[in-house]
Amino acid sequence: MNILLTGGAGFIGYHLSKKLVSETKKITIVDNLNDYYDINLKLSRLKDIGFSQNTFEDNTQYQSELYDNLFFYKSDISSLDDLSDIFNKNSFDSICNLAAQAGVRYSIENPFAYQQSNVEGFLNLLEMARKNNIFNFSYASSSSVYGKNTNYPFSENDSVDHPVSIYAATKKSNELFAHAYSEIYGIRTTGMRFFTVYGPFGRPDMAYFSFTKDIFNGKPIKVFNKGDMYRDFTYVDDIVDGIISVIKNPSESDIDWDKEKKLSSSNVPYRIVNLGNNEPVKLSEFIAIIEELTNKEFSKDYQPIQKGDVLKTFADIDYAKQNLEFDPKTTIKDGLNQFISWYKAFYDC
């Protein structure tokens, strides 16, 4: 396949491109390289896959110095003109959209950044799929759409009508737009609800990253709700395996999704898939593992739960196991050990 991968300089996109490059005919990365977090981290990811430039011209194609079938555009999916130009110059068989304005808490401060990237940009890509007859469309949704649901573990057929953050609301909107395009145009869409992905080259705004940074710098950390919160931490390599399986096995229109109790009407090639570890970890235990692996101790500043936060995430992954051979294997201790080893090397701790 010729794959368009948006958000390819991001954390998950970078890891996905590294693995996909040996399995596909051509991968074209699109990323706007925004400054939501340290741009040097994004440039380092690109450098690791063969793009050594420190600056990139907008909407210009660059070829990897390491892989003949890997290309990069610095472009923003919220610009329909830029996307149209890329599609006019390339032919794609599938689209995997990982581009988004990330972060639950930042969405409360700057909601319009999420509307631009996560809503306008997403709709632009669906339009490009429609106009260019691309029927394999996968995209990153989020466990945040489950909101304050307490029906554990979270199932794909649970109600997700009550988001508690702007970020979650935009991800829910993606799923609704995808269903409409599947219904009207027959585009085979799969929304992947990721559960707290972590690992090397991760995002600095995530707790595991900021906690590790603070423990090496001797700074106190804020522990919300006295550490009595749970997250279904999922190692990035396991997530990447799940994404590749989704791309290779797009949703089919002849499956009775009502009978399967998935979020779709019968004969519509639309599905939602949980990609998580199915093993929630308590925040206090998570902190203790970082202390053990670094042989250091945190100074803890206990805080009440924040707006937009939920007490627990827990993925039901039965569908992904049965239909996509999704089988996460990385334990939280092994995954954090790999991240901390990377962190120490990358930041010369």
C-alpha positions in Angstrom: 0.0 0.0 0.0 0.8 3.7 -0.4 0.0 5.1 3.0 -0.6 8.7 4.0 0.4 9.0 7.7 -0.5 12.3 9.4 1.2 13.2 12.6 4.2 11.1 11.7 6.6 13.3 13.6 4.6 12.8 16.7 5.2 10.1 19.3 3.0 7.3 18.0 3.4 8.3 14.4 7.2 8.1 14.6 7.1 4.6 16.0 4.5 3.5 13.5 6.5 4.9 10.5 9.7 3.0 11.7 7.9 -0.3 11.7 5.7 0.3 8.6 8.5 1.3 6.4 9.7 -2.3 5.9 6.1 -3.6 5.3 4.6 -1.1 2.8 5.4 0.2 -0.7 5.4 3.9 0.3 4.8 6.0 3.3 4.2 9.8 3.1 4.3 11.6 6.5 2.5 14.9 7.0 3.1 16.9 10.1 2.9 20.6 10.9 5.7 20.4 13.5 3.8 22.7 15.9 5.4 24.0 19.1 2.8 22.5 21.6 5.9 20.8 23.1 9.7 21.0 22.4 10.1 21.0 18.6 13.6 19.5 19.0 12.1 16.3 20.1 10.0 16.1 16.9 13.1 16.9 14.8 15.0 14.2 16.6 12.3 11.7 15.8 12.5 12.8 12.1 16.3 12.6 12.1 16.1 9.0 13.5 14.1 8.0 10.4 16.3 9.8 7.9 15.3 13.5 7.8 18.3 15.4 9.1 17.1 18.9 8.3 16.6 21.4 11.1 14.1 23.4 9.0 11.6 22.3 6.4 9.9 24.4 3.7 6.1 24.2 3.9 4.4 21.7 1.6 7.7 20.6 0.1 8.4 16.9 -0.3 11.5 15.5 1.4 12.8 11.9 1.0 14.3 10.0 3.8 18.1 9.5 3.7 17.6 6.0 5.2 14.5 4.6 3.4 13.7 5.0 -0.3 10.0 4.6 0.4 9.6 7.2 3.2 8.7 10.8 2.5 7.8 13.9 4.5 5.8 17.1 4.1 5.7 19.9 6.6 2.0 20.7 6.2 -1.1 21.3 8.3 -4.1 19.1 7.8 -6.4 22.1 8.6 -5.3 23.7 5.3 -7.5 22.1 2.6 -5.4 23.8 -0.1 -2.2 22.2 1.2 -3.8 18.8 1.5 -5.2 19.1 -2.0 -1.8 19.9 -3.4 -0.3 16.8 -1.7 -3.0 14.6 -3.0 -2.6 16.0 -6.5 1.1 15.0 -6.5 0.7 11.6 -4.9 -1.5 8.5 -5.0 -2.6 6.8 -1.8 -4.3 3.6 -1.0 -5.0 4.3 2.7 -5.0 7.1 5.2 -3.9 6.8 8.8 -4.7 10.0 10.7 -2.7 10.4 13.9 -2.4 14.2 13.6 -4.3 16.1 16.4 -3.9 18.8 18.9 -3.2 16.6 22.0 -3.7 17.2 25.7 -6.8 17.1 27.9 -5.9 20.0 30.1 -4.6 22.3 27.4 -7.9 21.9 25.6 -9.6 23.8 28.5 -7.2 26.7 28.0 -7.2 26.9 24.2 -10.2 25.1 22.7 -9.9 26.7 19.3 -6.6 24.9 18.6 -8.6 21.7 19.0 -11.4 22.8 16.7 -8.9 23.7 14.0 -6.8 20.5 14.0 -9.1 17.9 15.4 -12.3 18.9 13.7 -11.5 20.9 10.5 -8.3 18.9 9.8 -10.2 15.6 10.3 -13.0 16.7 8.0 -10.5 17.8 5.4 -8.9 14.3 5.4 -12.3 12.6 5.0 -13.0 14.9 2.0 -9.6 14.0 0.5 -10.5 10.3 0.9 -13.9 10.8 -0.7 -12.5 12.8 -3.7 -9.6 10.4 -4.3 -11.5 7.2 -3.8 -9.5 6.0 -0.8 -11.6 3.6 1.1 -9.2 2.5 3.9 -9.3 5.2 6.6 -8.0 4.7 10.1 -7.7 7.4 12.8 -6.7 8.0 16.4 -9.6 8.4 18.7 -9.1 8.3 22.5 -10.1 6.6 25.7 -11.1 10.1 26.9 -14.4 9.8 25.0 -15.6 7.5 27.8 -15.7 10.5 30.1 -16.9 9.6 33.6 -18.2 6.2 32.5 -17.9 3.7 35.4 -18.9 0.6 33.6 -15.6 -1.2 33.7 -13.9 -2.2 31.5 -14.8 0.3 28.8 -16.5 -1.4 25.9 -16.8 0.0 22.4 -20.6 -0.2 22.6 -20.8 1.9 25.8 -22.4 5.3 25.6 -19.9 8.1 25.1 -22.3 11.1 25.0 -20.9 13.0 28.0 -17.3 14.1 27.4 -15.6 15.9 30.3 -13.0 17.8 28.2 -12.9 19.7 24.9 -10.3 17.3 23.6 -12.7 14.4 24.3 -15.5 16.2 22.5 -13.4 16.7 19.4 -12.5 13.0 19.4 -16.1 12.0 19.7 -16.9 14.3 16.8 -14.3 12.4 14.7 -16.2 9.2 15.3 -19.5 10.9 14.2 -18.0 12.3 11.0 -16.4 9.0 10.2 -19.7 7.2 10.6 -21.4 9.7 8.3 -18.8 9.2 5.6 -18.9 5.4 5.9 -22.7 5.6 5.6 -22.8 8.0 2.7 -19.7 7.1 0.7 -18.8 3.6 1.8 -15.4 4.6 3.2 -14.1 1.9 5.5 -13.3 3.8 8.7 -11.8 2.5 11.9 -11.5 4.7 15.0 -8.8 3.5 17.4 -9.4 4.5 21.0 -5.9 4.7 22.5 -5.4 4.2 26.2 -2.5 6.2 27.8 0.3 5.4 25.4 3.8 5.7 26.7 7.4 4.8 25.7 10.7 6.2 24.3 10.5 9.4 22.4 7.2 10.1 24.2 5.3 13.3 24.8 6.8 15.7 27.5 3.3 16.7 28.6 2.4 13.2 29.7 2.8 12.3 33.4 5.3 9.5 33.0 7.6 11.9 31.0 7.3 14.9 33.3 7.6 12.7 36.4 10.9 11.2 35.1 12.2 14.7 34.3 11.3 15.9 37.7 12.9 13.0 39.6 16.2 13.5 37.8 16.0 17.2 38.5 15.1 16.8 42.1 11.8 18.7 41.7 8.5 17.8 43.5 5.6 16.3 41.6 1.9 17.1 41.8 0.0 14.0 42.7 -3.7 14.4 42.0 -6.5 12.8 44.1 -3.8 11.5 46.5 -2.6 9.0 43.9 -6.0 7.2 43.9 -6.4 7.2 40.1 -6.0 4.4 37.6 -4.8 4.4 34.0 -4.7 1.7 31.5 -1.0 2.4 30.4 -0.2 0.9 27.0 3.3 0.6 25.7 3.9 2.2 22.3 5.1 -1.0 20.5 1.9 -2.8 21.4 -0.1 0.1 20.1 1.8 0.2 16.9 1.1 -3.5 16.3 -2.6 -2.8 16.8 -2.5 0.1 14.3 -0.8 -2.0 11.7 -3.4 -4.7 12.1 -6.1 -2.2 11.6 -4.5 -0.8 8.5 -4.1 -4.2 7.0 -7.6 -5.3 8.0 -10.0 -2.5 7.3 -13.7 -2.7 8.3 -15.9 -4.6 6.0 -19.4 -3.6 4.8 -20.8 -7.1 4.9 -20.3 -7.6 8.7 -23.4 -7.3 10.8 -22.0 -4.8 13.3 -25.3 -4.6 15.2 -25.1 -8.2 15.9 -21.5 -7.7 17.1 -22.8 -4.9 19.3 -20.3 -2.4 17.9 -21.0 1.3 17.2 -22.4 0.9 13.7 -25.6 0.2 11.9 -25.7 -3.0 9.8 -23.8 -3.0 6.5 -22.0 0.3 7.2 -18.2 -0.2 7.0 -17.5 1.6 10.2 -16.1 0.4 13.5 -14.5 1.5 16.8 -11.7 -0.4 18.4 -10.2 -0.2 21.9 -6.4 -0.4 21.9 -5.3 -0.6 25.5 -3.4 -2.9 27.9 -6.5 -4.2 29.8 -4.6 -3.8 33.1 -5.2 -0.5 34.9 -2.4 0.7 37.2 -2.9 2.9 40.3 -1.2 6.2 40.1 0.6 5.7 43.4 1.9 2.3 42.3 3.0 3.9 39.0 5.0 6.5 40.9 6.6 3.8 43.1 7.8 2.0 40.0 9.5 5.1 38.7 11.2 5.5 42.1 12.4 1.9 42.0 13.8 2.1 38.5 15.6 5.4 39.1 16.7 4.6 42.6 15.4 8.0 43.6 12.5 9.3 45.7 9.9 11.9 44.7 8.9 14.8 46.8 5.1 14.8 46.5 2.7 17.7 46.4 -0.8 16.2 46.8 -3.5 18.0 44.9 -7.3 17.5 44.3 -8.4 16.0 41.0 -8.2 18.4 38.1 -11.0 19.5 35.8 -11.3 17.2 32.7 -9.7 14.3 34.6 -11.3 11.0 35.3 -10.7 8.5 38.1 -10.1 5.4 36.0 -9.6 4.1 32.4 -9.8 0.4 31.7 -10.0 -1.0 28.1 -12.1 -4.0 27.1 -10.0 -5.3 24.2 -11.9 -8.5 23.4 -12.9 -7.3 20.0 -9.3 -6.3 19.1 -8.0 -9.7 20.4 -10.5 -11.7 18.4 -10.5 -9.8 15.2 -7.2 -8.1 14.9 -4.9 -10.5 16.8 -4.1 -7.6 19.2 -2.1 -8.9 22.1 -0.3 -6.4 24.3 2.6 -8.0 26.1 4.6 -5.2 27.7 4.2 -4.9 31.5 4.2 -1.4 33.1 7.6 -2.1 34.8 9.3 -3.3 31.6 7.8 -0.4 29.6 8.9 2.2 32.1 12.3 0.7 32.3 12.7 1.1 28.5 11.4 4.7 28.6 13.8 5.6 31.5 16.7 4.1 29.7 15.9 6.1 26.6 15.4 9.3 28.7 18.8 8.9 30.4 20.6 8.5 27.1 18.7 11.2 25.2 19.1 13.8 27.9 22.5 12.7 29.1 21.4 12.1 32.7 
